[in-house]
Amino acid sequence: MMPVGRIIVVGAFRREDLVQAMVWLTMPALVGPIIGPPLAGFILSFSDWPWIFFINVPFGLLGLFGVLRFVPPRRLPHPGPFDFTGFYLAAFAMSATMVAAESIGLLPAWVQMIGWAAAIVLWTAYVRHARRLASPVLDLSLLRYKTMRANIAGGALGRFALGATPFLMPLLLQDGLGWTPMNVGLISMAGAVGSFLARPGAPYVMRRLGNRNVLLITAVVGGLLALAPMALVWGAPIWLVVGLLGASGLVRAYQFTSLNTIGFAEIPDEAISRANTLMSVAQQVAVSGGITLAGLLLHFSQGLIHLHGRSDVLSGIFVLPFLIVGVTAMSAAFVYRGLPKDAGAPVGSHPRD
């Protein structure tokens, strides 16, 4: 739904109004992360887990009504024949990559080698195929634009933390510290609340500091704040961790709002749809990669602690995963350093004199 909604918004607004439009697009999407964790905790406290999925039905019907009522019909130019060959090559290449990454430490080495070999062959075949088409399903030629490269590469490093944190946090709080599902749900919503509150101020911050500075600052600060849950392992007060998680959500809101707008800054109008597709796929793969990275680090950390005879300190296995995830998020700053000072000027997100 988000890629389709984004392409509707991008097509309906002028480039210079795109930052404000993106803010309004993403704010309703944050209501779910705010309400979802405590609602799930409430359901698990009084009922069984299948009701977490059943609750989607009324919300889905409400969304269907909203689309029929508020989204105007638009006729877009025909995009041409669908790239089925590229679709299957890219799909199997991504699947092989994820399976190979997630099998580390779980499957025999020869199985992992087959997975990585298949991934390399499939990606090579896709790149060769895409170069021969004017409109491939994933248009890698758009990476020639600096702002698009920053969106894909820097955004991937930042979204590792976005995917890893919701995976690690409930495990730390429930299995490591013995919290109830309700308490876990309440503390998990802090980041979403911070992100929600930050969105209205995003256009002002972009104009005041410029995209390049915003991305550099949020990469470093966001990476540091991604380490916040480690403080719980060392006995920090809950109120401090909640505040750090809220601040982390606020910083991520500015980072991803900036990324989602500058990604379109240099893209020609006729390539907007292909750029949206590439960005959307890259974002989902990055979030999935963050979950995979967190799982691998957790597995590795558990092995280290058991090796040193400290299996009684369950919460200690989370220190290394949060540390690596935070450092990974901070490394996005090296990508953003290559952006020009006026990056984002066409979408109205550069400093004004």
N, C-alpha and C positions, 0 to 999 in steps of 0.2 A: 504493500500500500504506500509506503513512504516514497519509493522512487516515482510512482505514478503521480502522487501528490506534488512532489517536488517539480516534476516536469510541467505540470499544470501551472504552478506558481511562477516558474521561470518564464514561461511563455506569456503570462498575463501581465507581468510588471516590467517597467523599464529597468535597464541595467543599474542605473544609479539608485534605484529604490530596492535593490535586491536584498541588501542586508536587513532592512526592516521587514521585508516579506518573509525572509527565512526565519526571523525571530517569531513571527506569528504562526508560521508553519510548524515550528518545533515545540512551541509552548503547550498545545493540547496533548502532544505525544508524551509529555513528561507527567501528565496526570496519572498515567498507568503505573510508572515506577514509584510514584508517591503513594498511591492507594494500594497497589498490588501487594507489596511485602506485608504490611499489617493485615490486609484482608486474608492473605494466605496463612499467616500465623493464626488468625482467628479461626479459620476453617479447620486447620490442623489441631487446634486446641479442643474443638467440640465435635469434629466429624472426621471423615476419612479423606485421603488425598484425591480420589476421583472427583470430588466436588470442586477442586481447584480448576479442573478442565471444564466441568459442566457450567461454571459461572461465565464462561466465554460466550455461551449461546445468547443470552439476552443482550450482552454488550455488542455482539456481532449483528444482531437484528437492529439494534439502535443505530449502529454505524451504517447499515444498509439504508435505513430510513433517511439518515442525514445526507448521504450521497445523492439519493433520489431527490431530496428536497432542496439542497443548496448548491450542488456542483453543476454548473451550466454545461450543456452539451457543446463540444467543440469539434470542428472538422479539421483534421490535420492532413498535410500532404502525405500521400502513400509512401511509406518508407522503402518500398521495393521488396523483392523476394527475401524471405527469411533465410539466414545463413545456418541451415541445419547441420552441415558438416562441421562448421566452426563451433556450433553449439555443443555437439556431442564430443568433439575433441577437447574443448575447454572444460566441459563438465567432468569427463573422465580424468583429465589432467588434475583438476582441483581435488577430485575424490581420491586419486592415487596419492597426491601430496599429503592430504589430511590423514589418510589411513597409515601411510608410512611414518608420519610424524607421531601419531598417537600410538603406534605399536612399539615405540622404543622402550625397551625394558620389559615388554609384555610378550612379544613373540620372538621366535628364534631369529638370529642374525640374518640367515639366508632369506627368510621371508621379508624382512625389512629391506634387504638389498634389492629384491625383486620389485618391491613397492617403489623404491626410489628410482630404479632403472625405468620402470613403467612411466613414472611421473616425468622424468627427463625426456623420454622419447615422445610422449604425448604433447608436452609443452613445445618441444622443437617442431613437431608436426603442425601444431596450431599456429606458431609464429610464421612458418613458411606459408601456410594456407592464408593467413590474414593479410600478408603482404601482397597477395594476388588479387584481393577484393577491394572494391571501392567502399563497401559498407559491411565490414565484418561484424560479427556479433559482439566482440570486444575489440574496439579500435585502438590498438596499441600505438598507432601513429600520433595520437593526441598527446602522448608523453613528450613530444618535442616542445611543448609549451612549459615554461618554468613553473607557472602557478599550478598547472595540472600535476606535474611531477611532485611538487610539494604536497599537494592534496593527497596523492596516492602513497608516496613513500613516508612523509612525515606523519600523515594521518594513520598509517598502518602501525607505526611505532606507538603513537598515542592510544590507539584503540586496543592494543594489546592489554593495556591496563584496564580499559573499559570492559573488556571481556573477562579478564582474569579476576578482577576484584569481586564481582557478584558470585563467582565460583568459589573463591577462597573464603570469603567472609562467613557465609553460613556454616561451612565446615569448621572454621576456627571457633566460632561462637558456640555452636552446638556440640561438636565432638571434642574440641580442645578445651573449652571453658565451661561446658555443661549448661548453656543457656536454654531456655524454653523457646519453642518456635515463635511464640507471640513476641517475646523480647527481641529475638533476632529480626523479625519483621519490622519492628518499630525503629531499631537503630539502622537498618538497611535503607530506610527511606530518607535518611539525612542527606545523602548525596543528591538525590532527585530533588529534594526541597531547595537545596542550594542552587542547583542548576536552573530550576524554575524561577527563582527570585532574581537570578542574574540576567535572564534573557531580555527584559525591557531595556536594560542599560547597555546592551551590546552595541547598538549603532553609535552611541555617544563614545564608547571606549574605542571603537574602530576608527572613528573620525579623529579622536584626540591623539591616539598613539600611532595609528597606522597598522596595517596588517602584519608587516614584518616584525615590528616590535611586540605586538600582541602575541604572535605565535612564539617568539623567542622567550618571552616572559612566562607564558602559560606552560610551555614545554618544561621549563626548569622547575617552576613552582608546582605544577601539577604532578611531576615526577616525585618531588619531595613529599607532597601530600599523599601520594599513593602508598607511602610507607606508613601512614597513620595507624592502620590496624596492628602493626607490630607493637605499638605502645601498650595494647591490651595484654599482650603476652608478658610484659614487664610490670604489670600492675598499675597502669595509668588509670585515672578516674574516668568513668564512662562519659561524663559531660565533656571532657576534653576531646575524647575520640569522636563524639558526635559533632562537636564543633569543627574538628579537622576534616571529617567526612563531608560536612556541609560546605566548607571552604573548597574542598576538592571538586565537588559538583559545580560550584560557581566558576572555578578556573576552567574546568573542562567545557562549560557552556560557552565561554568566550573563545576557547581554542577551536571548537568544532563549528561554531557559527562562522568564525573567520575562514576556516578551511572550506566549508560548504559554499561560501560565496566566491572566494578567489578562484576556486576550481573552474568557474565559468568565465573568469575575467577576460581571458585571451581567446576563448573558444568562438569560432565563427557561428553565426546563427544557424546555419544549415547542419552544424555538427553538435548542437546542444543535446539532442536526444542521445546520440552515441556517447557523449561525455557523461551524461547522467547515468547511462547503463554501466560504463566503466567504473565510475565512482561508487555506485551502489554495490556492485559485485566486490570491489576491493574492500569496501567497508565491512561487508559481511564476512569475507574471508579473514580480515584482520581480527575481528571480534572472535571468530572461531579459533584463529591462531593463538589468541590470548588465553583462551580456555585450555587449549592443548599445551601451551607453554606452562601454565600454572599447574596442570596435572603432572607434567613431566618433572617439574621442579619439586613438587610435593612428594612424588615417588622417590626422587633422588635424595631429598632431605631426610625422608623417613629412613632410607637405607643408611645414611650417614649416622643418624642418631642411634639406630639399633646397633651399628657397628661399634659405637663407643659405649654401649651398655646403658643407654639412657632412655629406654623404651617407656619409662614411667612419665616422662615429660612430653606428653602428647602435643601440647600447644607449641612447643619449641620447634616442631617441624615446619611451622608456617613462617618463621623468620626469613629463611633464605628465599622462598618464593616471592614474598612481598618485596624484599630487597631487590631482587633481579628485575621484577616487574617495574618497580619505580625507576631503576637505572635505565631500563629499556625505554620508558616513556620520556625520560630526560634527554636521551640521545637524539630525539627528533629535532632538538635545537640545532644540531649540525646540518640538518637538511634545510631548515628555515634560514640559516645564515646566507645561503646562496640566492635568496630572493632579492630583487631590487627594492630600494626604499619605497618606491611608489607602487608596489604590488597591490593589486586590488583597486586601482584607480577607476577602471571602467564600471565597477559595481558600487562606487560611492563609499568605499571603505578605506580611504587614505586620509592622511592629515590635511586639514584645510588651513590655508594661510589666514 
